[in-house]
Amino acid sequence: MAFHKLDDLGDVTGKVALVRVDFNLPMQDGRVTEDSRVRAALPTILELANKGAKVLLLAHFGRPKGARVADQSLSLVISTVEKILGREVMFVPEIAGDIVSQAVGILEPGGIALLENTRFWPGEEKNDPELVKAIAANADFYVNDAFSAAHRAHATTEGLAHVLPAYAGRSMQAELEALEKALGKPVKPVAAVVGGAKVSSKLGVLTHLVTKVDHLIIGGGMANTFLAARGVDVGKSLCEHELAGTAEAILDAADAAGCTVHLPYEVVVSKTFAANPPSLRTCNVHEVAADEMILDVGPSAVEALADALKTCRTLVWNGPMGAFEMAPFDAATVALARIAAALTKEGSLVSVAGGGDTVAALHHAGVADDFSYISTAGGAFLEWMEGRELPGVKALEI
């Protein structure tokens, strides 16, 4: 897809930029506990400010449902934003109207202001044209740097792009370019790793991927559903037995598309889900006892998956291979992630990963910096993997 970038901007000195960012940050006891989304927006904000634009930041925070909620005010994150930017940031308790206009008048070229939580206004989530016009009235152009909110057709994620000159910010640009390399126009062969607890949560992803990739590696609890559909007794494992027919249909679609589906043939099992349990053992999938749970992929199966990855040139990853939150059931996820990272570092693999659990798992494995690209988006990344059109991205197309 083609879209305007910040490189396409002319002289912005004194002009007002509305920049949609994702500052929906986790907090505990009134303090921000994780600030990667602010850091992701840093290049765009500073580039515009350094070029002399007046930068107005738009973001949502929590789910206030169209009402002002004190503990969901973006004023609570402004100290974190100032610390990361290394600049003073004005807080404006509105998103449109005279108060914003006055703030724009006060700001010097290069100044930065954070507007209030966009979801305090009911028109935000309804993509109300009147609210869009009111917000746009105080600006000269619009920049979307919040891919993680691009699956929502809201006033500040989609509507503004239709009434102001619209550009992708640096984070959005990096995301779109990485996704294009991963599934848009990838170098083949392409592999996808899809893990997680339930097939039902990723039906759209699996159905779409079998038509796009050469190798589909299925791990996590959802692999048990596919194993059960193939007649394997998975004991007490997490399994959606009622989706056996759906799993079979996905496997049939993969066969028709020439996609090889990799299911674990060796697994790590235990009678209890606990760290390093005494009942821990590794066995063939056909040897799982009635009172045992499959909690990870076995080392021999991981070696076979590594051999498959070595034949690929592109990798998309979403979801862990096992119950990675607890040792030793993190072993397969860590091992496969390190193999993918090594292939990426040597230049033979383009690796793109996304989703909260995935990002946590790659950091846990110590390889997050070695992947080609890691998306911090959750829902938007999943919808992209499903092949769905993202309204916030579509609105930027030219």
Secondary structure by P-SEA (a helix, b strand, c coil): ccccccccccccccbbbbbbbccccccccccccccaaaaaaaaaaaaaaaaccbbbbbbcccccccccccccccccaaaaaaaaacbbbbbbcccccaaaaaaaaaccccbbbbbcccccccccccccaaaaaaaaccccbbbbccccccccccccccccccccbbbbcaaaaaaaaaaaaccccccccbbbbbbcccccccaaaaaaaaacccbbbbbcaaaaaaaaaaccccccccccccaaaaaaaaaaaaaaacbbbbcccbbbbbccccccccccccccccccccccccccccaaaaaaaaaaaaaccbbbbccccccccccccaaaaaaaaaaaaaaaaacccbbbbbcaaaaaaaaaacccccccccccccaaaaaaaaccccaaaaaacc
